[in-house]
């Protein structure tokens, strides 16, 4: 049997509920209008007559309501447009009802004023719930009856939620507003076929290309796509950018929702261009902010590398949670000055101390820990620029391995409750010194954690993630400088891919991992691997940044491939084959089982590594690092430079070489070595 197709508006579940509500209200209106007109005298009207009139008007209302487009609107955004549609529908229902009732009853029992009373009643019974729901959601009456103004620059909104409604309302209220929405694209598709203040929800992102090709617009076609949500999936934004470019539409975004809610003024209503963060972002991960606040509030916190990209954002977010005291530690005087100045201006009453010190200085770090007795330590200090560490491997060893060990040991001595070690995706099958040194730091923390926990001492948490957008030495600032200079944009290889994350999101998840690491015994000693989404081709990122600048790749700005640098891989990994995934109660991250050796044996091996590094024995230190991290494959160029440095040292000219060998000679070959992973 062939199914009867429902009207388009009835295919939306909420529209069906609203339709049934309205028909029910219309049915109730007939006996109610009679009662309001006749009062207690309604007793002379037969019950059959009341039922017949009620059923007849319900039928007329159903026909009228399905004819007038009054179910495209969303109750959450009820406005004057919806009231106009209701008035039209009720008027049509009355005009159908009165003649039909006259044919059936000659209107002998119905006073002539009843249809007029009923008209007012139905409008109130249909419009009242809508506007009451709107007021309950908004918690104020302002702008409930905002109406549409004159057309300006036509735009197509992406996202059918609060931000879109607020933008449409403000643009309709202001006669001089610069934009007018001609349509809405719904990411989820649940509101397709409906309206917000008369603006239709046309389709989904997947259908956008076809809509722009085939749709005939009532007025001018859209000239711009506007993202309405503050956070949107990066893949979706990249797709929208491609579609916009194909149809000659620029891509922009709205101001933040907080700005929209406070009322758009002319200078603040200007839409913003999208940034590279929008292209790579992901939907907001649900965060347990109450637990994060409970972790930090009222406690003494120390952040190493406090002036760096990750460290400074950690400081900002920690300060927002109200610690009792914060200690900022950094080896860079200028970076430390900047973050200290910022916190002083932001939180005048917060007790804080700026410590200029190097994590490689064991005496300095022990003194700081014992003097300030922090309860939480976030260890973000590191050398992380791959080519720089490749050229200066001993500095990488001393900072990333020896320095991390010094901080971890000092935390235990000072009775710190929890230390959080910031790690990197480059530790997985490392091909560079930076990755291998950070892997060795992970291994020491993992070996130390169970021993310390068993003694009721410091807990250790390791958090691993990929590239942070905008961090010093990262690709995005490099591309921005090259764009400003007119190009070319340099990419090492056409197939290079990387994981990217905004610094804000990375730090939020670091704090979330810290909560789980301190509260959940099942997560003890595990590595928290942040969800980085899908890897992005660096060359695609370069092309998209050129598009964002309003230019054409390979025409206005050239992309140049320079070849892989020493220690650079085509792609990064977040988990090693031997690191099994484990469940965690925290969204946005995965737990990885640790790969660590015996703490005593590893400590002896690290003692030897520190002696080699401080003694400037570059080749011997690299060989020992390779033995400790067997999956590390040193770059031949790095080893060749180490050998050249050794030759210069043997010839008495070590002073001109970076990280040259100490003339004292190598450590005995029978010194103990413990591998951290097999």
C-alpha positions in Angstrom: 0.0 0.0 0.0 1.4 3.4 -1.0 2.2 5.7 1.9 0.6 9.1 2.0 3.3 11.8 2.0 3.0 14.3 4.9 3.3 18.0 4.3 6.9 19.2 4.5 6.4 20.9 7.8 4.9 17.8 9.4 8.1 15.8 8.7 9.8 17.6 11.6 8.9 16.0 14.9 8.7 19.3 16.9 6.6 20.8 14.2 4.1 18.0 14.5 3.9 18.5 18.2 3.3 22.3 17.7 0.6 21.5 15.1 -1.3 19.2 17.4 -1.0 21.8 20.2 -2.4 24.5 18.0 -5.4 22.3 16.8 -6.2 21.4 20.4 -6.1 25.1 21.4 -8.4 25.9 18.5 -10.9 23.2 19.5 -11.0 24.5 23.1 -11.5 28.1 21.8 -15.1 27.4 20.6 -16.8 26.4 23.8 -14.6 28.9 25.7 -15.8 31.8 23.4 -19.4 30.8 24.0 -18.8 30.8 27.7 -17.2 34.2 27.7 -20.1 35.6 25.7 -23.0 33.9 27.5 -21.7 33.0 30.9 -23.9 30.6 32.8 -26.5 30.9 30.0 -24.6 28.4 27.9 -26.8 25.7 29.4 -29.5 26.1 26.8 -27.1 25.1 24.0 -27.3 21.3 23.4 -24.2 19.2 24.1 -24.3 17.8 20.5 -24.2 21.3 19.1 -21.1 22.1 21.2 -19.3 19.0 20.1 -20.2 19.6 16.4 -19.0 23.2 16.6 -15.8 22.2 18.4 -15.0 19.5 15.8 -15.9 21.7 12.9 -13.6 24.5 14.0 -10.8 22.1 14.8 -11.1 20.8 11.2 -11.1 24.4 9.8 -8.1 25.2 12.0 -6.1 22.2 10.9 -6.7 23.1 7.2 -5.8 26.8 7.8 -2.7 26.0 10.0 -1.3 23.6 7.4 -1.8 26.1 4.6 -0.1 29.1 6.3 3.6 28.6 6.8 3.6 29.0 10.6 5.6 25.9 11.6 8.9 26.9 10.0 9.6 29.1 13.0 11.3 27.8 16.2 9.5 28.5 19.5 12.9 29.2 21.1 13.1 32.2 18.7 9.5 33.3 18.5 9.2 36.8 17.2 6.8 39.3 15.4 7.1 37.2 12.2 5.5 34.3 14.0 2.7 36.5 15.4 1.9 37.7 11.9 1.8 34.1 10.6 -0.5 33.1 13.5 -2.8 36.0 12.8 -3.1 35.0 9.1 -3.8 31.4 10.0 -6.5 32.2 12.6 -8.2 34.6 10.3 -8.4 32.0 7.6 -9.7 29.4 10.1 -12.5 31.8 11.2 -13.4 32.7 7.6 -13.7 29.0 6.8 -15.6 28.2 10.0 -18.4 30.8 10.0 -19.8 30.0 6.5 -19.7 26.3 7.2 -21.4 26.7 10.6 -24.0 28.9 9.0 -24.8 26.2 6.4 -25.2 23.6 9.2 -27.0 25.6 11.9 -28.0 29.0 10.3 -26.1 30.4 13.4 -29.3 30.3 15.3 -27.7 29.4 18.7 -24.5 31.4 18.2 -24.3 35.1 19.0 -22.7 37.2 16.2 -19.9 38.3 18.5 -18.7 34.8 19.2 -16.4 34.5 16.1 -14.8 37.8 17.0 -14.1 36.7 20.5 -12.9 33.4 19.2 -10.5 35.2 16.8 -8.8 37.0 19.7 -8.8 33.8 21.9 -7.1 31.6 19.4 -4.4 34.2 18.6 -3.7 34.5 22.4 -3.8 30.7 22.9 -1.4 30.1 20.1 0.9 33.0 20.5 1.0 33.1 24.3 2.8 29.7 24.8 5.3 30.6 22.1 6.3 33.9 23.6 6.2 32.6 27.1 8.6 29.8 26.1 10.9 32.4 24.5 10.8 34.6 27.6 11.6 31.7 29.8 14.6 30.8 27.7 15.9 34.4 27.4 14.9 35.4 30.9 13.9 38.9 29.7 11.4 40.5 27.4 13.9 42.6 25.4 13.6 42.2 21.6 10.8 39.6 21.7 8.9 41.5 19.0 11.9 42.5 16.9 11.0 42.7 13.3 12.9 42.6 10.0 14.5 45.7 8.6 15.8 46.6 5.1 18.1 44.4 3.1 21.9 45.0 3.1 24.7 42.6 2.3 23.2 39.2 1.9 24.8 36.4 4.0 24.3 32.7 4.5 24.7 31.6 8.2 26.2 28.2 9.1 24.7 27.0 12.4 21.0 27.2 13.5 21.4 27.9 17.2 21.4 30.9 19.6 24.2 32.7 17.9 22.4 32.7 14.6 19.2 33.9 16.2 20.8 36.7 18.0 22.6 37.9 14.9 19.5 37.8 12.8 17.5 39.6 15.5 20.1 42.4 15.8 20.4 42.9 12.1 16.6 43.0 11.7 16.2 45.5 14.5 18.9 48.0 13.3 17.7 49.8 10.2 21.3 50.6 9.3 22.7 47.1 9.9 25.3 46.1 7.3 24.1 42.5 6.8 20.9 40.5 6.1 20.7 36.7 6.5 19.0 35.1 3.4 19.4 31.5 4.7 20.8 29.2 7.3 22.8 26.0 7.1 22.2 23.5 9.9 25.2 21.4 10.8 23.0 18.6 12.3 20.1 18.8 10.0 17.4 18.7 12.7 16.0 22.2 11.9 16.0 21.9 8.1 12.7 23.2 6.7 12.1 25.6 9.5 12.7 29.3 10.1 14.3 31.7 12.5 12.7 35.1 12.4 11.6 34.4 8.8 15.0 33.2 7.7 14.7 29.6 6.3 17.0 26.8 7.4 17.9 25.5 3.9 19.9 22.3 4.4 23.0 20.8 5.8 26.7 21.4 5.1 26.8 18.4 2.8 24.0 19.9 0.7 25.5 23.4 0.6 27.3 23.0 -2.7 24.1 21.9 -4.5 22.0 24.6 -2.8 24.4 27.3 -4.1 24.3 25.9 -7.6 20.5 25.3 -8.0 18.7 27.5 -5.5 16.9 30.6 -6.8 17.1 33.3 -4.2 14.1 35.6 -3.5 16.4 38.6 -3.5 20.1 38.8 -4.0 22.1 35.6 -3.6 24.5 35.4 -0.6 27.8 37.1 -0.9 29.4 35.6 2.2 29.3 32.5 4.4 29.3 33.2 8.2 30.2 30.7 10.9 27.9 31.4 13.9 29.4 29.0 16.5 32.5 29.9 18.4 33.9 26.4 18.0 33.3 24.3 14.9 34.9 21.1 13.6 38.1 21.9 11.6 37.2 19.5 8.8 33.8 21.3 8.4 35.5 24.7 8.3 37.9 23.5 5.6 35.0 22.1 3.6 33.1 25.4 3.9 36.2 27.3 2.8 36.5 25.1 -0.3 32.8 25.5 -1.2 33.0 29.2 -0.6 36.0 29.6 -2.8 34.3 27.6 -5.6 31.3 29.9 -5.6 33.1 33.2 -4.9 31.9 33.5 -1.3 34.3 34.6 1.5 34.2 32.8 4.8 33.9 34.8 8.1 32.6 34.2 11.6 30.5 36.1 14.1 31.7 37.7 17.3 31.6 35.6 20.4 28.2 34.8 21.9 28.9 36.9 25.0 29.4 39.9 22.7 26.2 39.2 20.8 24.2 38.7 24.0 25.3 42.1 25.4 23.8 43.8 22.3 25.6 44.4 19.1 26.8 47.9 18.5 27.8 49.0 15.0 31.6 48.8 15.6 31.3 45.4 17.3 28.9 43.9 14.8 31.5 43.6 12.1 32.0 39.9 11.4 35.5 38.6 11.7 37.7 36.7 9.2 38.3 33.1 10.2 41.7 32.2 11.5 43.9 29.2 11.0 42.7 27.9 14.4 39.2 27.6 12.9 40.5 25.4 10.1 42.1 23.0 12.5 39.7 23.1 15.5 37.5 20.4 16.8 34.2 20.5 18.7 34.6 21.5 22.3 35.4 18.6 24.6 33.2 18.4 27.7 35.4 19.5 30.6 34.9 19.0 34.3 35.7 22.6 35.3 34.4 22.1 38.8 36.9 19.3 39.4 39.7 21.4 37.8 38.9 24.3 40.1 38.9 21.9 43.1 42.3 20.7 42.0 43.9 24.2 41.9 41.8 26.4 44.2 43.6 27.3 47.5 46.7 25.4 46.6 50.4 26.4 46.0 51.3 25.8 42.4 54.6 26.0 40.5 55.0 26.1 36.7 58.3 25.5 35.1 58.8 27.1 31.7 56.2 29.6 32.8 57.1 32.1 30.0 56.7 29.6 27.2 53.7 29.0 25.0 52.3 26.1 27.0 53.6 27.4 30.4 52.2 30.9 30.0 48.7 29.5 29.1 48.9 27.1 32.0 49.6 30.0 34.3 46.6 32.0 32.9 44.2 29.1 33.4 45.5 28.2 36.8 45.2 31.8 38.0 41.6 31.8 36.9 40.9 28.9 39.3 42.1 30.8 42.3 45.3 29.2 43.7 46.6 30.3 47.1 50.0 31.1 45.5 51.7 30.6 42.2 55.5 30.4 41.5 56.7 31.1 38.0 60.0 29.5 37.0 61.8 30.2 33.7 65.4 30.5 32.4 64.4 33.4 30.1 64.4 36.7 31.9 62.3 38.5 29.2 59.6 35.7 28.9 59.4 35.5 32.7 59.0 39.3 32.9 56.2 39.2 30.4 54.1 36.5 32.1 54.8 38.0 35.6 53.6 41.4 34.4 50.5 39.9 32.9 49.5 38.1 36.0 50.3 41.1 38.2 47.8 43.1 36.1 45.2 40.4 36.0 45.2 39.2 39.7 46.5 41.9 42.0 45.7 40.0 45.2 47.3 36.7 44.1 50.5 35.9 45.9 53.1 35.1 43.2 56.8 34.8 42.8 58.9 35.0 39.6 62.0 32.7 39.8 64.7 33.1 37.3 66.4 29.7 37.2 67.5 26.8 35.0 66.0 23.3 35.6 69.4 21.9 34.9 70.7 23.5 38.1 70.0 20.8 40.8 70.8 23.1 43.7 68.6 25.9 42.4 65.6 23.7 41.8 66.0 21.9 45.2 66.2 25.3 46.9 63.0 26.6 45.1 61.0 23.5 45.9 62.0 23.4 49.6 61.5 27.1 50.0 58.0 27.4 48.4 56.7 23.8 49.1 54.3 23.8 46.1 51.5 21.2 46.2 51.2 21.0 42.4 54.0 21.3 39.8 53.4 21.6 36.1 56.7 20.9 34.3 56.5 22.6 30.9 60.1 23.7 30.6 61.8 22.0 27.6 63.8 22.5 24.4 61.4 21.5 21.7 62.5 23.0 18.4 63.6 19.9 16.4 66.3 21.4 14.1 67.7 23.5 17.0 68.0 20.5 19.3 69.4 18.4 16.4 72.2 20.9 16.1 72.7 21.1 19.9 72.0 17.6 21.2 73.8 17.9 24.5 71.7 20.9 25.4 68.6 18.9 24.6 69.8 16.1 26.8 70.6 18.4 29.7 67.3 20.2 29.6 64.8 17.5 28.5 66.3 14.5 30.3 68.5 15.8 33.1 66.4 18.8 33.9 63.1 16.8 34.0 64.8 14.3 36.3 66.0 17.1 38.6 62.5 18.5 38.8 60.9 15.1 39.4 63.3 14.2 42.2 62.9 17.7 43.8 59.2 17.3 43.8 59.5 14.1 45.8 61.9 15.6 48.2 59.7 18.6 48.8 56.5 16.5 49.3 54.7 17.8 46.2 51.2 16.2 45.9 51.4 15.9 42.1 53.8 16.7 39.3 52.5 16.9 35.7 55.1 16.3 32.9 54.3 17.8 29.5 55.4 15.5 26.7 55.1 15.4 22.9 54.0 13.0 20.1 57.6 13.1 18.8 58.5 10.6 21.6 56.8 7.8 19.5 59.5 6.0 17.3 61.6 9.2 17.5 63.9 10.1 14.6 65.3 13.2 16.3 67.1 14.1 19.5 64.2 16.1 20.9 61.8 13.2 20.6 64.3 10.7 22.1 65.1 13.0 25.1 61.4 13.6 25.8 60.8 9.8 25.6 63.6 9.3 28.1 62.0 11.9 30.4 58.6 10.0 30.1 60.4 6.7 31.0 61.9 8.2 34.2 58.6 9.6 35.3 56.9 6.3 34.7 59.5 4.4 36.6 59.4 6.8 39.5 55.7 7.0 39.8 54.9 3.6 41.2 57.8 3.8 43.7 56.7 7.2 44.9 53.0 6.2 45.1 53.7 3.1 47.1 55.5 5.2 49.6 52.5 7.6 49.8 54.6 10.4 48.2 54.3 12.4 45.0 52.0 11.3 42.2 53.3 11.8 38.6 51.2 12.4 35.5 52.5 12.4 31.9 50.4 14.2 29.3 51.4 13.8 25.6 50.1 15.8 22.6 51.2 17.1 19.2 51.9 20.5 17.7 50.5 23.6 19.3 49.3 26.3 17.0 51.2 29.6 17.2 53.9 28.3 19.6 57.4 29.6 19.1 59.1 27.8 16.3 55.9 26.3 14.9 54.8 26.3 11.3 51.9 28.8 11.5 54.0 31.8 12.7 56.5 30.9 10.0 53.9 30.9 7.3 52.5 34.2 8.5 55.9 35.8 8.3 56.4 34.4 4.8 53.0 35.6 3.7 53.7 39.1 5.0 56.9 39.1 3.0 55.1 38.0 -0.2 56.2 34.4 -0.1 57.2 31.8 -0.9 55.8 29.5 1.8 58.3 26.8 2.5 57.2 23.2 3.2 59.8 20.5 3.7 57.9 17.7 1.8 54.5 17.5 0.0 53.5 14.5 2.2 54.4 15.8 5.6 51.5 15.6 8.1 51.2 16.8 11.6 48.7 16.8 14.5 47.6 20.3 15.6 45.9 21.7 18.7 45.2 25.2 20.0 47.2 26.1 23.1 44.0 26.8 25.0 42.6 23.4 24.3 45.9 21.7 25.0 46.1 23.3 28.4 42.5 22.6 29.3 43.0 19.0 28.6 46.3 19.0 30.6 44.3 20.3 33.6 41.6 17.7 33.0 44.3 14.9 32.9 45.7 16.2 36.1 42.4 15.8 37.8 42.0 12.2 36.6 45.6 11.4 37.4 45.3 12.5 41.0 41.8 11.1 41.7 41.7 7.9 39.7 43.9 5.0 41.0 43.3 3.1 37.7 45.1 5.9 35.8 48.2 5.6 38.1 51.4 5.7 36.1 49.7 5.9 32.7 50.3 8.4 29.9 47.5 10.7 29.0 47.4 11.0 25.3 45.3 14.0 24.2 42.9 13.5 21.3 44.4 15.5 18.5 41.8 14.7 15.8 43.0 13.9 12.3 46.5 14.8 11.1 46.7 17.7 8.6 49.0 17.9 5.6 51.2 20.9 6.1 51.0 21.8 2.4 47.2 21.9 2.7 47.6 24.2 5.7 49.8 26.4 3.6 47.3 26.6 0.8 44.4 27.4 3.2 46.4 30.1 4.9 47.0 31.7 1.4 43.3 31.5 0.7 42.6 33.1 4.1 44.8 36.0 3.1 42.6 36.5 0.0 45.3 35.2 -2.4 45.6 32.3 -4.8 48.2 29.5 -4.2 50.8 29.1 -7.0 49.5 32.3 -8.6 49.9 35.0 -6.0 52.0 33.1 -3.5 54.3 30.2 -4.4 54.8 27.1 -2.2 58.3 25.8 -2.2 59.4 22.3 -1.1 62.8 22.4 0.7 63.4 18.8 1.7 63.1 17.1 5.1 65.3 18.6 7.8 67.6 16.4 9.9 65.5 14.4 12.3 62.2 15.2 10.7 59.6 12.5 10.0 56.9 12.6 7.3 54.3 11.9 9.9 53.9 11.8 13.7 52.3 9.1 15.9 50.6 9.4 19.2 51.0 5.9 20.5 53.8 3.3 20.2 52.8 -0.2 19.1 53.6 -1.5 22.6 51.5 1.1 24.3 48.0 -0.4 24.6 45.0 1.9 24.8 43.2 1.9 28.1 39.8 3.4 28.9 39.5 6.6 30.9 36.6 8.5 32.3 37.9 11.8 30.9 36.7 12.7 27.4 39.2 14.0 24.9 42.1 11.8 25.8 43.3 8.2 25.8 45.3 6.3 28.5 48.4 4.5 27.3 50.0 1.7 29.3 53.6 2.7 30.4 56.8 1.3 29.0 59.3 1.7 31.8 62.2 -0.2 33.3 63.5 -0.6 36.8 64.0 2.7 38.6 67.4 1.9 40.1 68.9 0.6 36.9 67.4 3.5 34.9 68.8 6.0 37.4 72.3 4.6 37.0 72.0 4.8 33.2 70.8 8.4 33.5 73.7 9.2 35.8 76.1 8.1 33.1 74.1 10.1 30.4 74.3 13.2 32.6 78.1 12.8 33.0 78.5 12.4 29.2 76.4 15.5 28.5 78.0 17.7 31.1 81.4 16.5 29.9 80.5 17.6 26.4 81.0 14.1 24.9 78.6 14.5 22.1 79.0 11.2 20.1 79.3 9.1 23.3 76.1 10.8 24.7 74.2 10.1 21.4 75.3 6.5 21.4 74.1 6.1 25.0 70.8 7.8 24.2 70.3 5.4 21.3 71.0 2.5 23.6 68.5 3.8 26.2 65.8 4.4 23.6 66.2 1.5 21.1 63.4 2.7 18.8 65.3 6.0 18.3 67.0 6.2 14.9 69.5 9.0 14.9 69.7 11.1 11.8 73.0 10.3 9.9 73.7 14.0 9.6 73.5 14.5 13.3 75.9 11.6 13.9 78.3 12.9 11.2 78.4 16.3 12.9 79.1 14.5 16.2 82.0 12.6 14.6 83.3 15.9 13.1 83.2 17.5 16.5 85.1 14.6 18.0 87.8 14.9 15.3 88.1 18.6 16.0 88.4 17.9 19.8 91.0 15.3 19.3 93.0 17.7 17.1 92.9 20.4 19.9 90.4 22.7 18.2 87.3 21.8 20.1 86.7 25.4 21.0 85.3 26.1 17.6 82.8 23.3 17.7 79.3 23.1 19.2 79.0 20.5 22.0 82.5 19.3 21.4 84.1 16.3 23.1 85.8 16.6 26.4 89.5 15.8 26.0 89.3 13.7 29.2 88.1 10.8 27.0 85.1 8.5 27.0 83.5 6.7 30.0 84.4 3.1 30.4 82.6 0.8 28.0 81.5 -1.5 30.8 79.3 1.2 32.4 75.7 0.0 33.0 73.0 0.8 30.4 69.3 0.1 30.8 66.9 0.3 27.9 63.6 2.0 28.6 61.7 0.1 25.9 62.2 -3.1 24.1 
